[in-house]
Amino acid sequence: MNAIKDFLDEKVIQYNQPGFITLDPISIPHRFSKKQDIEISGFFAAILAWGQRKTIINKCLELFTLMDNAPHDFLLHHREEDLRSLLNFKHRTFNEVDTLYFVHFLSWYYMIFVCFEYVYFLFFYGHIACPDFYRENARYNHPPPETSSGQVV
């Protein structure tokens, strides 16, 4: 048990420092201050985190530039034509279909829930006791929204 603790303590010293963070995809959520932007950027950074760290960081920055560096606002307020800029976003095997799928799902999610942490309450406890977890007038069980054409794009 002490060997594991010593190993983990060593890794904390190695990785938990500003010099490491600036060159790592974990730097992406640190660029934001709004809770939802931190969640969304961290989620995408994790999804795109395969390959060279510099490339991952650049692809995340590219994606958030396409979202006007306000991912939460983009998810809640984008129009169908705003999605066209995402059609050219790709990272390795992550393509435009994946990007649009995640944008579609996360838009639906954030129309209902205030932030990501509430999904953990649902997963671990099967319900959310506090009504503040839901957006005003949202219903937990309604289906994801469709575009006017009935498609994601």
Buried (B, 14 or more C-beta within 10 A) or exposed (E): EEEEEEEEEEEEEEEEEEEEEEEBBBBBBBEBEEEBBBBBBBBBBEBBBEEEEEBBBEBBBEBBEBBEBBBBBBBBEBEEEBBEEBBEBBBEEBEBEBBBEBBBEBBBBBBBBBBBEBEEBEEEEEEBEEEEBBEEEEEEEEEEEEEEEEEBB
